[in-house]
Amino acid sequence: MNVSILGAAGEVGQALAVHLLCGAFMTPTDTLQLVGHGPEGTERTLLAERVDLLDAFDETAPNIEVAATPDEVSGDSVIMAAGVTVSKQTRTRRELAAKNRPLFETFASTIARNGRGLERVVVVANPVELGVEIFSRHLDRHRVLGMGAQQDSLRFARAIADVAGVHRHRVHAWVLGEHGEAQVPLWSDVRLLGGSPGDAGRIVEGLRTGSGHPASEVERHRSLVFELLAAERVREAFDTVEALPPELRIMLEPFVTAHCLHSTPNATANATLDLVLALGGNRASVVGAQVSLDGEVLGLDTVVGVPVLVDALGWSRVECPPLTGEERERLKEVAGAIRTNLAEWSGITPED
C-alpha cells in the first residue's frame, strides 16, 4: 500500500500519518509520501515531520518520502487533505469552495496527467462534495470517494451509543446526504447489535422520538451554541450539544470542537483511515462515502453521501438500505441542493 497525503503539513494530514503508522497498517516495503503544495515553509515542515515520524515508528515504518509539488505525487491511494478549513476568514461552505477549488483542480488535473489511471482518491478537504465532483471529472468516478459520510455516520453512531449507554461498535447507523448541515440520518436502519432484540428495539424507538426537527428548531439551537462560543463559554457549549437528540448533536458538536481546535483532526483522520483501509484491503467492505452518482440511487446524478461497496479498484456499487418515504424525499431534496451548490461554486473565484 503506497499512500500520498496531500496537505500532510496540516493538522488532519499529520494526524492521518500518525494513525497509519501507529496502527502498523503499512509495511517497510510500502511508501508513505508527505506532499506539500507550495506555501513558503511547507517543505521544511514536511522534512521535519518525516524525521519525527521515523523517530517514533522506525521499527515498523514504511519508506517515508517528502514531495514539494503536485507533480511528484506517486501513491496508489491519494488523500486530498490540502486546503483551508473553517476560520474567521472562511466561515461558510461557499467561502471554502472559493479557496479550495483551485487546489482541487490543480491536484486532480496533475494526477490525471501524470498518473497510471489506477489511483484511488479520498477527498478530505471541504467542501467534500466539490472535491469529489472535480476529481471525478478528471479521473474514473468509481475511484473517487469523499470521507464525509463515514465520519458523519460514526458521529451518529457515537451519539446514539452515548445515550443508550453502550459502546459505539454495538451501533449500526448511516448518515446520507451532504457532509454539512444537509444530512439525512437513517433512523429507519439504526440497530443495536447484541443483547435482546426487544430491548434494543425499544431503546432505538425511544431515541427516535422527536426526530425530524424543523429548520426553526435547528436554527434556535445553532444560535444558542454560537452565542456560547462567542462568549468563550466552551464547557456550556459542549454540555448544550451533548444534551441534544443525536441527529442535532452530530450537526452542531463538530463546530464546538473546531472552534477549540480549528479542525477535527483525529475524528477526520479516523474516518479517512477507514476508507484507505477499505481501498487497500483483500476483500470488499462497505463504508460511507460521498461519491458521484449516475442514477444508482433514486435516479440521482450528483455527489451524495451513501454507503458503498469498496475494494482495491474503488467503489463498485451503492449499498443503500431500504428508505422510508420521508427519507427518500429528504435525500432527493438534499441532492438537489448539492447540485445547485456545485453549479454555483464552479463559477466563483477566491476573490469573490
N, C-alpha and C positions, 0 to 999 in steps of 0.2 A: 504494500500500500504506500504510494507516494502522494504526499499531500502538500499543496501550496496554500498558505494562508495569506490572502491579500489584505493588507492592513494589519499585519502582525505586530506593529508597534503600538496599536491601540489597546484599550483595556480588554475588549472582547477577544481580540486576536491573541493577546498574551495569555488570557485565561484559557482559551481553547488549546494553545500549545501545551500548557501545563496539564490540562485534562487528558490530552492524548498521551503524554509521556508518563504521567503519574499512574495511569491505568495500564501501562505497558501494552498498548494496543498496536504499537509499531515495533518492528524488529530491527536489529542492527543492519540488516540489508535494505531496509526501506529508506526513503528520503523525506525529511520534513523541510520544506522551503519557506523561509520567512521573507515575505515580499513587501517592499515599500512602494510608494507611488509619487515620489518627487519632493515633498516639502523638505526644506532645509532641516537637517538634524535627524531625519528619519533613518538614514543608513547607519549613523553612529549608534542610534538606539537599537537597531536590529543586530548590529555586531555585538553590542554588549548583551543583548537578550540571548543571543546564541551561546555565548560563553557561560552566562548564568544558568541556562538550561543544561548545558553539558556538566557544569559543576554539580548540579542537582541530580541528574539522571544518567550519568556517563555509563554506568554498568549495563543499562538496558536501552540506551538512547539509539535512535536511528542516525543516519548521516544527517546533519543539520546544515543547511546552506542559507546564505543571505542573497537576495536578489533585490536590486535597487529600482528596477523598472519593469513595466508590464511585459516587455519583450522577452524577459528572462523566465517567465512562468513556464514550469515544466511538469507540474503534478498531474496525476491521473484524476485525483479529486481536488477540486479548486474551491476554496472557501472565500466568498466575496464578503469580507468584513470591513473593507475600506470605505471611508466616508464619514460625514459629520453625523452627530447624534443630536438629540433634543438638548437645547441650551437656551440662554436668553436671546441669542441671535437667531435661532431656528426653533421656533415653538410649534409650528404646525407641520402637518404632513406635506402640504404644498411647498413650504419653505425647504423641507428636507429633500423633496423631489428636485427643486431647482438646484440645490447644492450638489446632490449625488448623481443626478442623471448624466452629467459629463463623464464621471468616473465609471459608471455602468457602461456607457457607450465605449469608452476607451478600452477597458479591460475585455469587454465582450468581443469587440472587433479584433483586438490583438490576439486573443486566444483562438478565434476563428481563423485568423490568417496564419498563425504560427503553429497551431496545434495539429494533432493527428486525427481529429474528428471523433475521438473516443473519450474526451474529457467529460467528467461529471461535475456540475457546478452546484454548490449550495449557497444560496443568497441569504446573507445575514443582515446587511445594511438596509436601512429603511429609506423610503417605503419598500418593503419586501416585494409587493406586487409589481411595482415599477421595475425593480431589478430583474425579476423573473421574466417580465414581458420583454425587456430589452435583450437579455441573454438568449431568450427563446427565439428571437428574430435572427440572431447570428448563429445559433447552434441548434441541434436537434432538441425540440421542446421536451422530449422524454428524458433528456439528460440534465434538465434544469429543475431544481427544487428550491423553494423558499422554506426556511425553518420555522416560520411564524406559527403555523397550525400545530406543530408539535409542541412548541413552547406554550401556546395558549391551552392546549389540551392537558399538558402536565400541570399548569396552574389551576385549571378547573378541577382536575382530579385531586390536587392537594387541598383546595378549598373545601371540597366535599369530604375528603378524609378527615380534615381538621374538625369539622362539625360532627361527623359521625364517630369520631374517636377511634379511627383505625389508621394504619399506615397507608401511604399512597399506593403501594404496589397492589393493594386489595381493591382499588377503584379502577373500573374501566369507564373512560369518558372521552368524548371527542368534542372539539370546538371547530366548526367550519367557518368559512367566510373570509373576512379581512383580518390581517394582523394589525388591529387598531380597535376602534370602538364599534365597528360594524361586525361584531362577532355573532355566530349562531351556535350557542351551546346546545348539544343534542341531549336534552333531558330524557327523551324517549329511549335512548340507548344506554343510559347510565346503569351500571351494575356494580354491586359489591360482591367481590369474589370470596368464597369461603363462608363458613358459618351457615346458619339456617336460611334457606331461600325466603321463607316467610318473613323473618326478621329483617333481612336485607331489603326486601321489597317495601316493607313499612318505613324503614329509615329513608330510602330514596324518595318515596312518595311524600314523606314529611318535609324533606328538603325542597321538593319541587313546589310546595305550597307557596303561592305568591310570586312564582317565577313569571317572566314575561313582563317586566316592569315598563310602564310607559316612559317615553323620552323625557317627559317633565320630571319624573322622579329621578332618573339617571342624572339629569342636569342639576337637580337640587343637591344630590349627594356630591357630585363633582364640585359644585361651587363651595360647599362646606369644606371639603378636603383641601381645595386650593387656598381658601382663606386661612386654614390652619397652617399650611405650608408657607404662605406669605408671611405669617407671624412667627415662623420657625417653631411652631408647636408640633414638633415632629412626632413625639410619642402619642399625642392625641390624634394625629392624622393616622398613624398606624392602627391605633385602637379603633378608630372610626371605621376604617375599611375592613378590618378583620371581623367586625360585627355585622357586616353586610351579608346578604344572601350570596351564594357562590358566584352567580352569573354577573353580579355587580362588582363583587370583590376583584374578580380577575381583570376587569377593565380599569379599576382605579388604583389597586395596590402597586402595580408597576410604576405609576407616576410618583408615588411616595418614595419608592426605592431609588428611582432615577434621580429624584430631587436631591437625595443624600449622596449618591454615588456617581451621578452624571450618566449612568447607564445601569444595566443589569448584567454585569459581565459573566458571573458564574451560571446563572439560570440560562442565559443565552448560549454560553459555551456548552452546557449540558445538553440542551435540545439539539444544537448543531451536531454534537458528537453522536447523538442517536442516528441522525441522517447519514453521517460519514461512515459509521459502522455498518449501517444497512447497505450502503453502496459498496462497502468492502467485504461484505460477508460471503459465506459459501452457499447460503441459501436465501431465498426471498423472504422478506418480512414486511409487515405493514407499519407505516409511520404516517404522521400527519405532515402535510406539506402544501405550500402554495405552488400550484402548477398551472401551466397554460392549457386550458381545456378546449377541446374541439367537439363539443356535443356529448361528451362522455356522461355527464350528469345533467339531467333536466334540460338538455339541449344547450347548455351554457357554453359560450365561446369567448371567455375572458379568463383572467388569472383569479383563481379561487382556492382557498384552503380546503382540502379534503383528505381523507385517509387514502393512501395509495400503496400498491404493492411494489416494493423496491428490491432490485438485485444489482449485480455488478454492472449492468447495462443502463441503469437508470430506473425510472418508474414505468411499469408496463400497463397497469390498469388501475382504475379507481375502485376502492373497496368501501363504498359508502353504504351504511346500513339503511334499512327502510326508514323513510322520513314521514312524520305526520304531515297533515295538510298545512298546518301553521308553519312548520319548519321548512317545507318546500317553498311556500310563498315568501318567507323571510329570506331564504337563500337566494331566490330569484331577485328579490329586491336589493340585497347586498351586492350581488353580481352586477346588477345594472349600475349601481353607484360606483363600483370599482371601474367598470368600463368607462363611465363618464369621467372619472378622475384621471385615468390613464390617458384618455384623449386630450384632456386639458394639460396635464403635466408634460406631454410630449412637445408642447409648444412654448414652454416657459424657459427662461434662462436664469442663471444665478443673480442677474441684476434686476429681475422683475420683482 
